Amino acid sequence: MITISELYVYPIKSLGGISLTTAEVTDRGLKHDRRWMLVDENNRFLSQREYPVMALLRVEITDEGLRVSHKQINESIIVPFVPVNGQPCRVTVWDDTCGAVYVSDEADAWFNRMLSLNCRLVYMPEDSHRHTDTKYTSGEEITSFSDAYPLLLISKASLDDLNSRMAEPLPMERFRPNMVIDGTEPYLEDIMQGFEINGILFKGVKLCARCVMTTIDQQTAVKGKEPLKTLASYRLKNNKIMFGQNIIYIGRGIISVGDEANNIQFHTSERFMVSA
């Protein structure tokens, strides 16, 4: 039996994630997931890839909005669910440009001070539709400020297998999944073409190529060599290191830890052999 064992959202792109027991599946991912984003003076997204210090900002969901706090400095700010500024703008995520609104001058000043960066906080409103890559999807699906797709799936067994190959194990937070499943063999998510949970049909569309962000300690912002060094020894495909499966879906609703995946379909086009 394959079940959901963990659920996560990352409300502000590239900042800390939040573990959930129940999540709402919306039109563009889990509710609140990557609906906010920090941008530079050219309105291009900021990431831990270039600014590891972003790992030091923790995010919580409260009744008033997002509470963002610094892990090493006793300071925090509440980011309201409804932007105070609301001025529309265009922002860039990788090769995509989409609509957003500025949040507030107060938020901009706080993030500038915490990160020592010239940045602004933006929000994706409901009328902003950023479409997924038509090379792997129909193009009708939309996503938030995520890298490319609305959900990322990883199995617990895959992380357990990776950790068995390394001197020091790493937590799941390094890989920033939305959904973690249990009850599988390692890397079974590679070939999960489709599955159903609570009437929502999920579809695996592309293995996830991993970057240097996985090497950043989320508690200290210190960059290392793992897990990419180990993953490269057995999860390299077309010069890219693969770990996890990008997911799209049909339907809306609620999913929870413990929910079972049904009507699972598999394919072999994305699976590749791993060394012992």
Backbone torsions as a table, in degrees:
resi	resn	phi	psi	omega
1	MET	NA	126.4	178.9
2	ILE	-99.8	124.1	-177.8
3	THR	-130.2	160.1	171.7
4	ILE	-73.8	126.3	178.4
5	SER	-108.0	-22.8	179.6
6	GLU	-150.8	147.4	174.6
7	LEU	-132.5	140.4	-178.9
8	TYR	-139.9	147.1	167.1
9	VAL	-128.5	155.5	-179.8
10	TYR	-129.8	80.5	-170.6
11	PRO	-53.0	-43.5	178.0
12	ILE	-105.7	118.3	-175.0
13	LYS	-50.1	129.1	175.0
14	SER	76.4	2.8	171.9
15	LEU	-98.9	-173.9	-174.3
16	GLY	-62.1	149.7	178.6
17	GLY	-91.9	168.4	-179.4
18	ILE	-127.7	127.1	177.1
19	SER	-83.4	132.1	-178.3
20	LEU	-123.1	156.2	170.8
21	THR	-97.5	-25.9	178.8
22	THR	-139.5	141.0	-179.4
23	ALA	-140.3	147.9	176.5
24	GLU	-95.3	126.4	176.5
25	VAL	-86.7	114.5	-177.0
26	THR	-101.9	-167.9	-178.8
27	ASP	-72.2	-13.3	-175.0
28	ARG	-139.4	31.4	-179.1
29	GLY	121.9	-171.6	177.6
30	LEU	-70.0	147.4	-178.0
31	LYS	-53.5	132.6	179.3
32	HIS	78.0	-11.0	-173.1
33	ASP	-68.7	117.2	176.1
34	ARG	52.3	40.8	174.4
35	ARG	-87.0	-14.3	175.8
36	TRP	-115.1	156.5	-177.7
37	MET	-160.0	145.2	173.3
38	LEU	-93.6	135.8	-179.0
39	VAL	-127.7	158.8	177.9
40	ASP	-88.0	-168.8	-176.4
41	GLU	-66.9	-15.7	176.6
42	ASN	-99.9	10.9	-178.7
43	ASN	62.8	28.4	174.0
44	ARG	-97.3	142.3	-174.2
45	PHE	-61.6	148.1	174.9
46	LEU	-104.1	147.3	-175.1
47	SER	-142.8	155.1	173.2
48	GLN	-60.5	-20.8	178.8
49	ARG	-55.7	-42.0	179.5
50	GLU	-98.8	-26.6	-175.3
51	TYR	-130.5	80.2	-178.1
52	PRO	-56.1	-23.6	-179.5
53	VAL	-59.0	-20.9	179.0
54	MET	-62.6	-22.3	178.9
55	ALA	-64.5	-19.4	-175.9
56	LEU	-83.4	0.4	178.8
57	LEU	-100.9	119.6	-179.0
58	ARG	-96.1	142.8	-178.6
59	VAL	-122.5	134.6	174.8
60	GLU	-129.0	150.4	176.0
61	ILE	-98.8	123.1	178.5
62	THR	-121.2	177.2	177.9
63	ASP	-65.2	-29.9	-176.4
64	GLU	-86.3	-20.5	-175.3
65	GLY	149.4	-156.2	178.2
66	LEU	-87.3	129.2	171.4
67	ARG	-98.2	117.9	179.0
68	VAL	-109.4	127.9	-179.2
69	SER	-133.7	155.5	179.0
70	HIS	-92.1	133.4	-175.6
71	LYS	-70.9	-19.8	-177.3
72	GLN	-117.2	-8.3	179.2
73	ILE	-124.9	134.5	-176.5
74	ASN	-80.4	67.2	177.7
75	GLU	-140.0	148.1	179.1
76	SER	-150.6	167.1	177.8
77	ILE	-145.6	149.2	173.8
78	ILE	-99.4	122.5	174.7
79	VAL	-98.9	112.4	-176.3
80	PRO	-65.6	150.9	177.6
81	PHE	-63.4	-33.0	177.5
82	VAL	-102.1	116.5	-177.9
83	PRO	-56.1	138.7	179.2
84	VAL	-74.9	-43.9	-178.1
85	ASN	-71.8	-62.8	176.8
86	GLY	76.0	3.6	178.9
87	GLN	-67.8	126.5	-178.6
88	PRO	-70.5	153.4	178.6
89	CYS	-156.1	172.1	174.3
90	ARG	-114.2	134.0	-177.5
91	VAL	-126.6	158.8	-176.8
92	THR	-118.2	128.3	172.7
93	VAL	-122.6	110.0	-173.4
94	TRP	54.4	-117.4	-178.1
95	ASP	-97.5	3.2	-177.7
96	ASP	-99.0	144.3	170.9
97	THR	-121.9	132.6	-177.7
98	CYS	-146.6	171.2	-178.5
99	GLY	-80.7	148.9	177.0
100	ALA	-154.7	176.2	172.8
101	VAL	-132.8	146.9	175.5
102	TYR	-72.1	144.5	-174.5
103	VAL	-84.3	-63.3	-179.1
104	SER	-169.5	153.7	175.6
105	ASP	-65.3	-35.8	179.8
106	GLU	-61.7	-45.0	179.4
107	ALA	-63.7	-43.6	179.4
108	ASP	-57.8	-46.2	-178.7
109	ALA	-63.8	-40.7	-178.7
110	TRP	-65.5	-46.8	-179.7
111	PHE	-67.8	-35.8	175.0
112	ASN	-57.7	-43.7	-176.8
113	ARG	-72.5	-41.6	-177.4
114	MET	-69.4	-35.6	-174.2
115	LEU	-103.2	-8.0	-174.4
116	SER	54.4	42.5	179.6
117	LEU	-131.0	149.1	173.5
118	ASN	-85.7	100.4	-174.1
119	CYS	-145.2	165.4	175.9
120	ARG	-133.6	152.0	178.2
121	LEU	-99.1	129.7	179.0
122	VAL	-122.8	161.5	-179.9
123	TYR	-129.2	143.2	176.5
124	MET	-92.7	110.7	178.9
125	PRO	-76.4	169.8	-176.2
126	GLU	-61.9	-31.1	-176.3
127	ASP	-84.4	2.6	175.5
128	SER	-93.8	118.5	-177.6
129	HIS	-117.2	110.3	177.2
130	ARG	-104.7	117.7	-171.9
131	HIS	-88.3	153.1	179.1
132	THR	-76.6	168.4	-176.5
133	ASP	-66.1	121.7	-178.3
134	THR	-70.6	-10.6	176.7
135	LYS	-69.9	-27.6	-176.3
136	TYR	-120.5	-9.4	-178.9
137	THR	-136.8	176.0	179.5
138	SER	-70.9	-19.4	-176.7
139	GLY	89.7	-8.0	177.1
140	GLU	-83.3	-22.8	-179.6
141	GLU	-73.3	147.7	178.5
142	ILE	-119.9	161.6	177.7
143	THR	-139.5	172.7	-179.4
144	SER	-89.5	-138.5	175.9
145	PHE	-87.9	17.2	176.2
146	SER	-60.9	168.7	-178.6
147	ASP	-59.1	-43.1	-177.8
148	ALA	-158.7	-25.3	-173.6
149	TYR	-134.8	158.5	-173.0
150	PRO	-72.7	-24.8	-178.0
151	LEU	-140.0	150.1	172.9
152	LEU	-124.2	128.3	-177.3
153	LEU	-111.5	133.5	174.0
154	ILE	-138.7	144.4	175.5
155	SER	-94.3	147.8	176.4
156	LYS	-59.6	-37.1	-178.6
157	ALA	-63.5	-33.7	179.1
158	SER	-65.6	-44.2	178.0
159	LEU	-66.7	-39.7	178.0
160	ASP	-60.0	-41.6	179.1
161	ASP	-65.1	-44.8	177.8
162	LEU	-60.2	-46.5	-178.4
163	ASN	-63.6	-29.4	179.0
164	SER	-68.7	-16.4	-178.4
165	ARG	-96.4	-7.1	-175.5
166	MET	-113.0	156.9	179.4
167	ALA	-67.7	-37.6	179.8
168	GLU	-126.6	126.0	-179.5
169	PRO	-70.1	153.2	179.0
170	LEU	-116.3	149.4	177.9
171	PRO	-79.3	161.4	-179.5
172	MET	-60.9	-25.7	-176.9
173	GLU	-59.3	-23.7	178.9
174	ARG	-62.1	-24.5	-171.7
175	PHE	-105.8	-4.7	171.0
176	ARG	51.3	50.6	175.2
177	PRO	-77.5	162.4	168.1
178	ASN	-94.4	-37.7	-177.6
179	MET	-129.9	128.5	174.2
180	VAL	-113.6	134.2	179.9
181	ILE	-115.2	153.1	178.7
182	ASP	-126.1	160.7	179.1
183	GLY	94.7	18.6	-179.4
184	THR	-121.6	167.2	166.3
185	GLU	-79.9	162.0	179.1
186	PRO	-57.0	136.4	172.7
187	TYR	68.2	17.5	175.1
188	LEU	-63.1	-27.0	178.6
189	GLU	-61.1	-22.3	177.2
190	ASP	-55.1	-35.6	-172.2
191	ILE	-114.8	15.4	176.3
192	MET	-79.9	94.8	-178.0
193	GLN	-72.9	-34.5	179.2
194	GLY	-162.1	151.6	175.2
195	PHE	-160.9	162.7	-176.1
196	GLU	-124.9	133.7	174.6
197	ILE	-134.1	121.1	178.2
198	ASN	51.8	40.6	176.8
199	GLY	82.3	-1.8	178.2
200	ILE	-97.4	129.6	-178.5
201	LEU	-96.8	114.7	-179.2
202	PHE	-100.1	144.7	-177.3
203	LYS	-135.4	126.0	174.8
204	GLY	-79.6	127.4	-173.9
205	VAL	-119.6	-22.5	-175.9
206	LYS	-166.1	131.7	173.3
207	LEU	-62.4	149.2	-176.2
208	CYS	-92.5	118.8	175.8
209	ALA	-80.0	127.8	-173.4
210	ARG	-97.2	149.6	-174.9
211	CYS	-122.8	-173.0	-176.3
212	VAL	-64.9	-15.2	180.0
213	MET	-60.5	-29.3	178.8
214	THR	-69.0	-14.6	-178.7
215	THR	-91.5	1.3	-176.5
216	ILE	-94.6	122.2	176.2
217	ASP	-66.0	119.6	-174.2
218	GLN	-74.6	-7.9	176.7
219	GLN	-98.1	-26.8	-175.1
220	THR	-118.9	-15.0	-175.9
221	ALA	68.5	16.2	178.3
222	VAL	-86.5	133.8	-178.3
223	LYS	-94.8	138.2	178.1
224	GLY	-125.8	-157.4	-180.0
225	LYS	-103.8	-24.2	-178.3
226	GLU	-95.4	149.9	11.9
227	PRO	-93.3	1.1	-173.7
228	LEU	-62.3	-35.0	179.9
229	LYS	-60.7	-47.4	180.0
230	THR	-72.0	-44.5	-179.6
231	LEU	-59.4	-35.2	-178.9
232	ALA	-64.5	-21.6	-178.1
233	SER	-77.8	-15.2	-178.1
234	TYR	-150.0	-1.3	-179.5
235	ARG	-126.7	35.3	-179.3
236	LEU	-97.7	126.5	178.9
237	LYS	-141.2	123.8	-178.6
238	ASN	53.3	41.5	178.8
239	ASN	64.3	19.5	176.1
240	LYS	-124.1	143.8	-179.5
241	ILE	-92.9	118.8	-172.6
242	MET	-104.4	134.0	175.9
243	PHE	-160.5	107.7	-177.5
244	GLY	103.5	164.0	-177.9
245	GLN	-125.8	131.0	174.8
246	ASN	-78.1	139.4	-171.0
247	ILE	-126.7	138.2	165.1
248	ILE	-117.4	177.9	-175.4
249	TYR	-161.1	165.1	173.8
250	ILE	-123.6	123.3	179.3
251	GLY	118.3	168.8	178.0
252	ARG	-134.6	161.2	177.0
253	GLY	153.0	-161.9	-176.8
254	ILE	-114.4	134.7	172.6
255	ILE	-125.2	150.4	-175.4
256	SER	-139.4	157.0	172.1
257	VAL	-58.0	131.9	-177.2
258	GLY	100.9	-16.7	178.2
259	ASP	-64.3	142.8	-177.1
260	GLU	-95.7	141.3	174.2
261	ALA	-87.6	130.7	-178.4
262	ASN	-122.9	169.4	176.2
263	ASN	49.6	48.0	-175.9
264	ILE	-77.3	131.6	176.3
265	GLN	-118.5	142.8	-177.0
266	PHE	-121.4	153.5	170.8
267	HIS	-136.0	171.2	-176.9
268	THR	-117.6	-0.7	-172.7
269	SER	-67.5	-24.9	-176.5
270	GLU	-105.1	-6.3	-174.9
271	ARG	-85.8	145.0	175.6
272	PHE	-139.1	156.1	-174.7
273	MET	-68.1	147.7	175.5
274	VAL	-116.0	147.8	-179.9
275	SER	-77.1	155.1	-179.0
276	ALA	-73.0	NA	NA
